[in-house]
Amino acid sequence: MTVSRRHLLALPAALAWPAAEAAAPAVPAASPVRGGTLVIGVGREPTLLTSALTTAGPTQTVSGKVFDGLLSYDVDLSPRPQLATRWETSADGLAISFQLRPGVKWHDGQHFTSADVAFSVMEAWKKYNARGRATFSNVERVDTPDPLVAVLRLSKPAPYILRALSSVESQVIPRHLYAGSDLLANPHNNAPIGTGPFRFVRWERGRQLVLERNLDYWDAGKPYLDRIVFRQLPDPAAAAAALETGAVHLSSELPLSDLAGIAAKPNLAVHRRTASAGSGITGFEFNLERPLFQDVRVRRAIAHAVDRDFLLKNVWYGYGTIAQAPIPKPLAEFHTDDVPTYPFDLKRAEALLDEAGYKRKPNGIRFSFTNDPNATGVMLSQTAQVLRSNLARIGVRMEVRQQDFGEFVNRVYTRRDFDTTIYSASAGPDPAIGTQRFYWSKNIQPGVAFSNGAAYRSAEADRLLEAAQVETDPAKRRALYVRFQQVAETDLPKIPLISSETVVVAQKKLRDFITTAEGSSGNFSTAWLEA
């Protein structure tokens, strides 16, 4: 059924919306048990608890359980209803209409309406979310002709938006608590009020964060758990021991070197590739505002000092694939191998540095710089140490600085007090959502985490990214992204290293906790603990 704008505005409450429901999930092998406390071991403490304003993983893991999105997604990225029950894109691609779920309440008892959707899109996602700035850049306004109808009006088509509406990716926040405030300083960022299956109770910083069952959740009978406790376990060895003893039920921040031993434990299970909503990619990024890195020969020389085969085998323990392009292989619809590559070749690296005028000094050192690996697991620090050793062989001294997650975000994205960094981030579920934010010059946004931290500016890359955003023909869209990857790997503001897997370890008694593409950042409304 095609709904005209006239009919949409006139009859919002009586629309016969086109079917968009996802297929019902398979019946679980056992009947869920109600009650119990799920304990999740986390190594990194969030900087805030509202992922509408950040793409940081520690925030998403918590807030995905407190908030809902308009949609959720099956593991194959097919959309499922959540706060929206029906949706339709107009024939010209310039309007996306949502019928919203009736009877949904915020945790403070206020009703959820289309005004919350409009506010979230225009005032939060478009302004403060590193991925949202690109994803929703074509949204000019959101019409709210009825409390249960929201219509995104676009200046140009944006075919990827329907992949970007999960509670992890684009979190609807309550207008009545945010309107008129400084969104980044709003106290509800750290004491969130959502519509999700769990309510925020308290946050004991450095120790634990507690959520409890939302008794008024719109999905009747859910959640099954009484509460979720996020327990701070910064020591990976302590996290592994807690899993083995049953003190915690779930962790995703264990050393990959320990997983083989953990998998042998009779009470534990290792879950691989648990989040298909975005394919993770680890990269080494340059601060292009530093004069040293404005010579592409220096960047290429450093790329030739990276032994990806060694990293995959000895640091990542085979949990991933080698990455040579900005869009990783798991996103096969857009990935290409036809890009400039920089194989491990220390002689070629030395020749490039000589050519760039950075010859060895009497002490054998050409130059020095710092590297800040993100505090998201030992793999990034180990990657930095391996690269430091290789760079020393070509006369380059790299100092590796360690800091907690909050200081990393502040240093790189606010103070911009860094030379290079190593971090992992999602490149999906679509390049316009996951990849563009790192390469688009309009996303150079100090203070916005995981934006264009390199300060990469390329008119050609911008043109290709912006054209791919609005292209609705799949073949033409792929061609644009292929060309973008070739430009990006020629300019090399960031060296792709490893396309990593999402791996979590859980007690076998924890059931049905990963049922969507959001993986362990999903809402856990179906999770339960065997007695």
C-alpha positions in Angstrom: 0.0 0.0 0.0 1.3 3.5 -0.9 0.3 6.3 1.5 0.3 9.8 0.2 1.4 12.7 2.3 -2.1 14.1 2.2 -3.6 10.9 3.6 -0.7 10.5 6.1 -1.3 13.9 7.6 -5.1 13.6 7.6 -5.6 10.1 9.0 -2.6 9.3 11.2 -4.5 7.1 13.7 -6.3 4.9 11.1 -3.6 4.0 8.6 -3.5 0.5 7.3 0.3 0.3 7.6 2.2 -2.1 5.3 3.4 -5.2 7.0 6.9 -4.8 8.4 6.9 -7.2 11.3 9.9 -9.5 11.5 9.3 -13.2 11.6 8.7 -14.6 15.0 11.8 -16.0 16.8 12.2 -19.7 17.1 10.7 -21.3 20.2 13.4 -21.7 22.9 14.5 -25.1 23.9 13.4 -24.6 27.5 10.8 -22.5 29.2 12.1 -19.3 30.7 12.4 -19.1 34.5 11.3 -15.8 36.1 13.5 -14.0 38.6 17.2 -13.8 39.6 20.0 -11.3 39.3 22.3 -11.3 36.3 25.8 -10.2 37.1 27.9 -8.9 34.2 31.6 -8.3 34.6 32.8 -5.1 32.9 36.4 -3.9 32.6 35.6 -0.3 31.5 33.4 2.1 33.2 31.1 4.2 31.0 31.6 7.9 30.8 27.8 8.4 30.7 24.7 6.1 30.5 22.9 7.5 27.4 24.1 6.3 24.1 21.9 8.7 22.2 24.9 11.1 22.8 27.8 8.7 22.3 28.9 5.6 20.4 31.1 4.3 23.2 30.7 0.6 23.8 30.6 0.7 27.6 27.7 3.1 27.5 25.8 1.0 24.9 26.1 -2.1 26.9 24.2 -0.6 29.8 21.9 1.9 28.1 20.6 -0.7 25.6 18.8 -2.3 28.5 17.3 1.0 29.8 16.1 2.5 26.5 14.3 1.2 23.5 14.9 2.1 19.8 12.3 2.5 17.2 13.4 -0.9 15.8 15.4 -3.9 16.7 17.0 -6.3 14.3 17.4 -10.0 13.7 20.9 -11.3 13.4 20.6 -11.0 9.6 19.7 -7.3 10.2 16.0 -7.8 9.2 14.1 -5.1 11.2 11.9 -6.0 14.1 9.2 -3.8 15.7 10.1 -2.1 19.0 8.8 1.4 19.7 7.6 1.5 16.1 5.1 -1.2 15.0 4.9 -0.3 11.3 7.1 1.7 9.0 7.1 2.8 5.3 9.5 4.7 3.0 7.9 6.9 0.3 8.4 6.1 -3.3 10.8 9.0 -3.7 12.8 8.1 -0.6 12.2 11.5 1.0 9.8 10.4 3.8 10.1 7.6 6.3 6.9 7.1 8.3 6.5 5.3 11.6 3.5 4.1 13.5 4.4 4.1 17.1 3.5 1.6 19.8 0.6 2.7 22.0 0.6 2.6 25.7 4.4 2.9 26.2 5.5 4.8 29.2 8.8 6.3 30.3 10.1 5.0 33.6 8.8 8.1 35.3 5.2 7.4 34.2 5.0 9.9 31.3 3.7 8.6 28.0 6.0 8.1 25.1 5.0 10.0 22.0 6.1 11.1 18.6 7.4 14.4 20.2 10.1 12.2 21.9 11.1 10.8 18.5 11.3 14.2 16.8 13.4 15.7 19.7 15.8 12.7 19.7 16.4 12.9 16.0 16.8 16.6 15.7 18.4 17.6 19.0 20.4 14.5 20.0 21.3 12.2 17.2 22.0 14.8 14.5 24.0 17.0 16.9 25.9 14.9 19.4 26.2 11.3 18.2 29.3 10.6 16.1 27.5 8.1 13.9 24.2 9.9 14.0 25.6 13.1 12.6 26.2 11.3 9.3 23.2 8.9 9.5 20.6 11.6 10.0 22.3 14.4 8.1 19.6 14.4 5.4 16.8 14.6 7.8 15.4 18.2 7.6 12.6 17.8 10.1 10.4 15.3 11.8 6.6 15.8 11.4 4.4 14.7 14.3 0.8 14.8 13.0 -0.3 12.5 15.8 1.2 11.4 19.1 1.7 8.0 17.6 3.0 9.0 14.1 6.4 10.3 13.3 7.5 11.2 9.8 11.1 11.8 8.9 11.3 14.4 6.1 14.6 14.1 4.1 16.3 16.5 1.8 17.8 13.5 -0.1 17.2 9.7 0.2 19.0 7.9 3.0 18.5 4.2 2.3 20.6 3.2 5.4 18.4 4.8 8.1 16.2 1.8 8.5 19.4 -0.1 9.6 20.2 2.5 12.3 17.2 2.6 14.6 18.1 0.2 17.4 18.4 1.2 21.0 22.1 0.9 20.8 22.5 2.9 17.6 19.8 5.6 17.9 18.3 5.7 21.3 15.0 7.6 21.8 15.3 9.9 24.9 12.5 11.7 26.8 11.8 15.2 25.5 10.2 16.3 28.7 13.4 15.7 30.6 15.8 17.1 28.0 14.1 20.0 26.2 15.6 23.4 27.1 18.7 21.9 28.7 22.3 21.5 27.8 22.0 17.9 26.5 25.6 17.0 27.3 25.3 18.2 30.8 21.8 16.9 31.6 21.9 14.9 34.9 19.7 12.3 33.3 22.6 11.2 31.2 23.9 9.4 34.3 20.6 8.6 35.9 18.7 7.7 32.8 14.9 7.5 32.4 14.0 5.1 29.5 11.2 3.0 28.1 13.2 -0.3 28.2 12.8 -3.5 30.1 15.1 -2.4 33.0 15.1 0.7 35.1 18.2 2.5 36.4 18.6 2.2 40.2 22.1 3.4 41.2 25.6 3.8 40.0 28.4 3.2 42.5 31.3 4.5 40.4 34.3 2.2 40.4 32.2 -0.7 41.9 28.9 -1.5 40.3 25.8 -0.3 38.5 22.4 -1.7 39.2 19.3 -2.0 37.0 15.9 -3.5 38.0 12.9 -5.0 36.2 10.5 -2.4 34.6 7.2 -3.7 35.9 5.3 -1.6 33.4 7.3 -2.7 30.3 5.1 -2.7 27.2 6.2 -6.2 26.2 3.9 -8.1 28.6 5.5 -10.7 30.8 9.1 -9.4 30.1 11.7 -9.1 31.3 12.3 -12.3 33.1 15.2 -11.2 35.3 14.6 -9.2 38.5 17.7 -7.1 38.1 21.1 -6.7 36.3 24.2 -5.8 38.1 27.3 -4.5 36.1 30.3 -5.3 38.3 33.5 -3.4 37.8 36.3 -5.9 37.2 39.2 -4.0 35.5 41.6 -6.9 36.1 41.0 -9.5 33.3 42.4 -12.3 35.5 39.9 -11.4 38.2 37.1 -11.4 35.6 38.0 -14.8 34.3 38.1 -16.2 37.9 34.8 -14.6 38.7 33.2 -16.4 35.7 34.7 -19.7 36.7 33.4 -19.5 40.2 30.0 -18.2 39.1 30.4 -14.8 40.8 29.5 -13.2 37.4 27.5 -14.7 34.6 28.8 -12.8 31.6 31.9 -10.9 30.4 33.1 -9.7 27.0 36.4 -8.2 28.1 38.6 -11.2 28.7 42.1 -11.8 27.2 41.7 -13.8 24.0 44.6 -15.9 25.1 42.5 -17.3 27.9 39.5 -18.3 25.8 40.7 -21.8 24.9 41.1 -22.7 28.5 37.8 -21.0 29.4 36.0 -22.9 26.7 37.1 -26.2 28.4 35.3 -25.3 31.6 32.1 -27.3 31.9 30.0 -24.4 33.2 31.1 -21.8 30.6 30.5 -21.2 26.9 32.3 -18.9 24.5 30.0 -17.1 22.0 31.7 -15.8 18.8 30.4 -13.3 16.3 27.6 -12.2 18.6 26.8 -8.8 17.1 26.1 -8.6 13.4 24.8 -5.1 13.7 28.3 -3.9 13.1 31.5 -5.5 12.0 34.3 -4.3 14.3 37.6 -3.0 12.9 40.8 -2.1 14.7 42.9 0.7 13.3 45.9 2.9 13.9 44.9 6.5 13.4 47.1 9.6 12.8 46.4 13.1 14.1 46.8 14.9 10.8 47.0 18.2 12.7 50.6 17.2 13.7 53.1 18.4 11.0 55.0 15.1 11.2 52.0 13.1 9.8 51.0 15.5 7.1 53.5 13.8 4.8 51.8 10.7 3.4 55.2 9.0 3.0 55.6 9.0 6.8 52.1 7.4 7.2 52.9 4.8 4.5 56.2 4.0 6.1 54.5 3.3 9.4 51.9 1.1 7.6 54.8 -1.0 6.2 55.9 -1.6 9.8 52.7 -3.4 10.6 52.8 -7.2 10.6 49.1 -8.0 10.5 49.7 -11.8 10.2 51.7 -11.7 13.5 49.0 -9.6 15.1 46.1 -11.8 14.1 47.9 -15.0 15.3 49.7 -13.8 18.4 47.6 -10.9 19.7 44.1 -11.7 18.4 44.5 -15.5 18.6 42.7 -15.9 15.3 39.5 -14.2 16.5 39.1 -12.0 13.4 40.5 -11.4 9.9 43.1 -9.1 8.5 41.9 -5.7 7.4 43.3 -3.8 4.5 40.4 -1.5 3.7 38.2 0.9 5.8 35.1 -1.4 5.2 35.9 -4.9 6.5 35.3 -8.2 4.7 32.3 -9.2 6.8 30.4 -6.3 5.2 30.8 -8.0 1.8 28.1 -5.9 0.2 30.5 -3.0 0.3 34.0 -4.3 0.9 36.7 -4.4 -1.8 40.2 -5.9 -1.9 41.1 -3.5 -4.8 42.8 -0.9 -2.7 46.5 0.2 -2.2 48.1 -2.1 0.3 51.1 -1.8 2.5 52.6 -5.2 3.2 55.0 -5.7 6.1 58.3 -4.5 4.7 60.7 -2.7 7.0 63.2 -1.9 4.1 60.5 -0.2 2.2 59.5 1.7 5.3 63.1 2.9 5.8 63.3 4.0 2.2 60.1 6.1 2.5 61.4 7.8 5.6 64.7 8.6 3.9 62.8 10.0 0.9 60.7 12.1 3.2 63.8 13.6 4.8 63.7 11.8 8.1 67.1 10.2 8.1 68.6 8.5 11.1 70.4 10.8 13.6 73.7 9.7 15.2 71.8 7.9 17.9 69.9 6.0 15.2 66.5 7.6 15.9 64.7 9.4 13.1 61.9 10.9 15.2 59.6 10.1 18.2 55.8 10.3 18.8 53.3 9.0 21.2 50.5 6.4 20.8 47.4 6.1 22.9 45.7 2.7 22.7 42.1 2.8 23.8 41.5 1.0 27.2 39.2 -1.6 25.7 41.1 -4.7 26.3 44.7 -5.9 26.3 44.7 -6.6 22.6 45.0 -2.9 21.7 47.9 -2.3 24.2 49.6 -5.5 22.9 49.1 -4.3 19.3 50.8 -1.0 20.3 53.7 -2.8 21.9 54.3 -5.0 18.8 54.2 -1.9 16.5 56.5 0.0 18.9 59.1 -2.9 18.5 58.8 -2.9 14.7 59.1 0.9 14.5 62.3 0.8 16.6 63.8 -1.4 13.9 63.4 1.4 11.4 64.7 4.2 13.7 61.3 5.5 15.0 60.6 5.8 18.7 56.9 5.3 19.7 56.0 6.0 23.3 52.9 4.0 24.4 50.7 5.9 26.9 48.1 4.0 29.0 45.0 5.7 30.5 41.5 4.8 31.5 38.7 5.0 28.9 37.4 8.4 30.1 40.8 10.0 29.8 41.3 8.4 26.4 38.1 9.9 25.0 38.9 13.3 26.6 42.5 13.3 25.3 41.7 12.3 21.7 38.3 13.8 21.0 38.2 16.9 23.3 41.7 18.1 24.1 43.2 16.6 20.9 46.4 16.0 22.9 47.6 13.0 20.9 49.8 12.0 18.0 48.4 8.6 17.1 45.9 6.2 18.6 44.8 2.6 18.3 41.1 1.7 18.8 38.4 -0.7 17.7 35.0 0.5 16.5 32.0 -0.8 14.5 32.2 -0.3 10.8 28.6 -1.3 10.2 25.7 -2.1 9.9 26.2 0.2 6.9 29.2 2.3 5.8 27.1 5.4 6.0 26.6 4.6 9.7 29.8 3.0 10.9 32.6 3.9 8.5 31.8 7.4 7.3 32.1 9.1 10.7 35.9 8.5 10.7 36.6 9.9 7.2 34.0 12.6 6.6 35.4 16.1 7.1 32.0 17.4 8.4 32.4 15.0 11.3 35.5 16.7 12.7 33.8 17.5 15.9 35.9 18.1 19.0 34.1 16.7 22.0 32.3 14.0 20.1 33.7 10.6 20.8 34.6 8.4 17.9 34.2 11.0 15.2 36.8 12.0 12.7 39.6 12.1 15.2 42.3 12.1 12.5 40.9 15.5 11.3 41.1 14.0 7.8 39.9 16.4 5.1 39.5 15.2 1.5 37.1 16.8 -1.0 37.0 13.6 -3.0 36.3 11.3 0.0 33.6 13.7 1.1 32.0 13.7 -2.4 32.0 9.9 -2.6 30.7 9.4 0.9 27.9 11.9 0.4 26.9 10.5 -3.0 26.8 7.0 -1.5 24.6 8.2 1.3 21.8 9.1 -1.1 22.3 6.5 -3.8 19.4 4.0 -3.9 20.8 1.7 -6.7 22.8 -1.1 -4.9 25.4 -1.5 -7.7 26.0 2.2 -8.0 26.2 2.6 -4.2 28.8 -0.2 -4.0 30.9 1.4 -6.7 31.0 4.7 -4.8 32.2 2.9 -1.7 34.8 1.0 -3.6 36.2 4.2 -4.9 36.0 5.8 -1.5 38.1 2.9 0.0 40.7 3.4 -2.7 41.0 7.1 -1.9 41.1 6.5 1.8 43.9 3.9 1.5 45.9 6.2 -0.8 45.6 9.0 1.7 45.9 6.7 4.7 44.6 8.8 7.6 44.1 5.6 9.4 45.8 2.1 9.0 43.2 -0.7 9.1 44.7 -3.6 11.1 42.2 -6.3 12.2 38.5 -6.9 11.6 37.8 -8.3 15.0 35.0 -10.6 16.2 32.7 -9.9 19.1 33.3 -12.6 21.7 31.5 -13.0 25.0 31.9 -15.7 27.6 28.8 -16.7 29.7 27.7 -19.2 32.3 25.8 -21.9 30.5 22.9 -21.3 32.8 22.4 -17.9 31.2 19.9 -18.5 28.4 18.4 -16.5 25.5 20.5 -13.4 26.2 21.6 -12.9 22.6 18.6 -12.9 20.3 19.2 -9.8 18.1 21.9 -8.2 16.0 22.7 -5.9 19.0 24.4 -8.9 20.7 25.3 -8.4 24.4 24.4 -4.7 24.1 20.8 -5.7 23.4 18.0 -5.2 25.9 18.1 -8.7 27.5 14.3 -8.7 27.9 14.3 -12.4 26.9 17.3 -13.4 29.1 16.8 -15.8 32.0 18.8 -17.9 34.4 18.3 -21.6 34.8 17.7 -22.6 38.4 
